[in-house]
Every structure is written in structure tokens, then in C-alpha cells.
Amino acid sequence: MSHIIAAHFQLQEQIDAARVALSRVGFPASRISAFFVNQPGQHDLYGLGGDRDVSPGARETPEGVLEGVAVGAAVGAGIGAAATLATGPLGPVVGALVGAHVGSLYSFNKMKEAGESEMHGDRDGDRHGENRRQPRHPGMLVAVALGGPDERELALGALRRLGAEHIEEAEGTIANGDWHDFDPLSIPVLVA
């Protein structure tokens, strides 16, 4: 595993120029990788498509809906039973069904709002939940595996001269021009 510098470009011609510039400053072609990063949610990592099996912001949905249905059904059945004289024997059943529906809808109110912070308990206590973290920008990405710390400035200089956007650092393996362990869902660590 090596240290990797990666940068975004808008056009294929810019990627080609970045490959040439990185080669000119001494990086072999086998340590340079270029590819397109899809929009978040479109990486097709699951059989039905998408990036995740379950949305990070919807972790409590099944439990919340079941709780809402149970409470709503109980309240609705109670109201229906109290109104049995007016509604007949179907009152509790209809009351339970209506209550379950209203309860399931109300349970969404108790769940996290999009963007609400989730502390994951790291030792610094400064990480936010996945609802706030910025995903990797889509577009053309060129990456170069560094052979040592002195190559970092060579790579950054070459990419900045070409107008690279969103330059990031990562750890990984680039071999024969392919970034084998690239994770499109990882949160990029941008270079200042």
C-alpha cells in the first residue's frame, strides 16, 4: 500500500495532459491511474443498483415504523372499542387500521432529520455522521502512487499547474495503471 495523490479534472484532454506531466516529472505509467467517478448513489455496488444496501439516514426506519404502527393500532382499537355503539363490531378493527396508518406516518417525525449530526464516538469527538460528510465529487480522476515523501510535492506541483480541482490524498494500491482498492464511497481527504 502506498500514499496516493488524486485530482479531479473536467475533460479527458486534461487527464491526458496530467498523465504526460506526471510522467515528465518522473512517475512511471504503471503508478498513474485515471478513471471516471460516478455521481454518489450511481456506483452500482449492489444487485439492484446504488451504493448502499441501506441508507445511512434511515437506520431507525424499520423500528420506528413498527413502533408507530403498534402504538397507533392500540390507540385506534381503543377508540374504536369506545365507539362500538355508534360504529358496530367493525369499529375496533377500522380504528386499529386507521390508527396503525397514522402511527406509522407519525413515527417518521421522531426519526433523524437529514443532516442531523451523528457522533460515532471517535476519540476526538469531532467526526460527524454520514448525513453531513461530503462525498467525493464526480468526474474524471487521475491518481498517482508516491514512491516516497519527496515525490508528494512533485505530484502536487504538476497537478496544480494543470488546474486540478479537489486534490486529495489517500492510501491504496495502484499497479499497472489501475487503482485496485479505490472506494468511491470513501470520504476524500483534501489537500490544503
N, C-alpha and C positions, 0 to 999 in steps of 0.2 A: 504494500500500500504506500502511496506517495502523496505529497501535497500537490493540490491541483489549483490552478488559476483558470477561471472560466469567465467569458464575457459574451454579452448579447450584441447582435448586430441585426439590422433590418433586412439587408439584402444578401443574396447568395454571392454577389461580387465582393462584398465586404468580407465575407467569410473566406473567400479565396485569397483576398489580399492579406488577411490576417494569417492564414496558413503560410503564405510566402514570407511575410515579415517575421514570423516566429522561426521559420527555417533559416532565414538570413542571420538571425542573432544566435543561432547555434542549436536549436531544438530539432532533433530528428523527427521525421514524419510519423514514425511509429508512436511517438509520445504526444501527438496532436490529434484531437478528435473534434469533429464538427457534426452537428445534427440539429434537427428541429424539435423544440419543446412545445408540446400541445398546450392548449388552454387548460387551466385547472378543471378537473372533472371529465376530461376527454382523453385520458391516458389508457383507457380500455384495459385496466388491470384485472377486471372481473368478467366472468362469462356474459353477464347481462350489460356490460359496459360500465364506465365510470371508474373512479379512483379508489373508492372505499366500499366496503360491504355495508357499513352503517355510517350515517352522517355524524360527525363528532358533536354537533349541536343537538342531536336528537337522542342522546344516550338514555334519557329518562322517559322517553315517549311510551314504550310499552307498559311500564309500571304505572305511569301517570294516568294513562287512558284506562287501564284496568281498575285503578283506584277510583277514578271518576265514574266509571260505569257502575261499580259496586255501590258506591255511596248514592249515586243518582237513582239506581234501581230500588234501593231500600227506601229512600225518601219518597219516590214516586209510588211504590207499592203501599206505603203507609198512608199517603194522601188518597190514593185510590180506594184503600180499605175504609178510610173515614168517610168517603163519599159513596159507599156501596148502595145506600138507599136511593141516591139520585142516579147512579150510573149502572147499577145492576152488578151481576157477578163478574163482568169483564173489567170493572173499574180498577181493581188492583193490578191486573195484567197490563192494561193500557197505561196505567200510571207508572208501572215499573219500566215499560218500554220507553215511554217519553222521558222519564227520569234518567234512565241509562244513557239515552242520547244526549240530553242536556248535560249530564255529568261528564260524559266523555269530552264534550266541547269545552266545558268549563275547566277541565283538568289541564288543558293547554295553557291556561292562564298562569298556572303555578310553575311551568317549566321555564328554563332559562331563555332569556331574550338573546337574539343574535348579537354577538359582540360582548356579552357579559363575561367578565373575567372568570377564569378557572385557574386556581392555583394548583400546580402539580406537585408542590412540596419539594422542589429542589432546594439545596442548601442556601442559596442566595435569596430565594423567595421573590425573584423579580421576573420569572417567566410567566407569560400569560397563556391562556388556553388557546386551543386551535382556532377558536372563533375570531381571535384578534390577530393571529400571526399572518404575516403577508406571504402568500405563496410565490413561487418562482414565476417570473414573467414569461409569457410565451414568446416564441420567436427563434431565430437562428442562434445557436450557441456554439462557440469554439472554446475548447478546453485544452490545456497543456499540463502534462505531468512534469513537475520540477524534479531535477536530479539532486538539488541541494539548495540551501538558503540563499546563496548568491545568485541563483537563477530567477528568484522572485522578481527583483527589480527589472531584469531584462524582459521578462514576460509582461509585466505591468507597463513598462515604457512602450513596448511595441504595440500593445493593445490600445493604450491611451492615445498614441499618435494617430491611430486609425479611427478614433472617435467611438470606441467601445462604450456600451451602456451597461449598467448593472454588473460591474465586475465583482465576482465573488470568489471565495476561497472554499476549498473542500478537501476531504481526504478520499482517496479512492485508487482505482487501478485503471490506467489507460495502457493498453497493449495492442500493438498492430493497428493503431488509429481508432480503437474502439474503447469507450469508457464503459467497462463491463459492469460495474456496480453503481452506475448512476441511478439515483432515486428521484424521479420527477416530483415526488411529494415532500422531499426534504426541504426544510426552510433554509434559503440561501444565507450565507454569512457574507455580507457585502464588504468590500474593501473601501476604506475611507478615502 
